[in-house]
Amino acid sequence: MAGSAARARLFELLRTRSFERKRVILASGRESDFFIDCKQAVLTAEGHALVGEAMLDALAQLPACDAVAGVELGGCPLASAVALTSFQRGTPLDAVYVRKDAKDHGSRRTLEGNTRLAAGARVAILEDVVTTGGSTLKAATKLRDAHYIVAGVVALVDRLEGGREAIENAGLKLEALYTRADFIPA
């Protein structure tokens, strides 16, 4: 499916499978009158294919990168989908998963899939939903602590609640495929 068609179909899946008007407490601790659970669309076979295409296309708006990092949990399938799509297109980008907390057993890693990346590799962060930008900025710190350069951020949805400003104030560019206004027109 071509870029704009994939993006339009992905939005339709997000609108019908992921978006709800209801009261909810967000990861940021804020209360909201709507919820977008992107996993409900992204984890379908079609959604996985579409998100790989759409987010890989959006990466073209950022500086070139060597890998993509998904923030646990919602960003992990995004990173896998983009990695697969990039390989199929002949421009492979490996996936890295950024844990919120280091494992308490085994490898005790905060990052998964990064052992093949050299210090100084450029990594783009993939997020499902950006609200305050807090989880994105924590992931950026973990990547930088591992000696990687954060190329920027691609998000499926920007809730337009200050996350973009926080991310950009930290010196990172944010590309969002959709915003709150796409789901709740003014």
Buried (B, 14 or more C-beta within 10 A) or exposed (E): BEEEEBBEBBBEBBBEBBBEEEEBEBEBEEEBEBBBBBBBBBBBEEBBBBBBBBBBBBBEEBEEBBBBBBBBEBBBBBBBBBBBBBEEEEEEBBBBBBBEEEEEEEEEBBBBBBEEBEEEBBBBBBBBBBBBBBBBBEBBEBBEEBEBBBBBBBBBBBBBBBBBEBBBEBEBBBBBBBBBEBBEEE
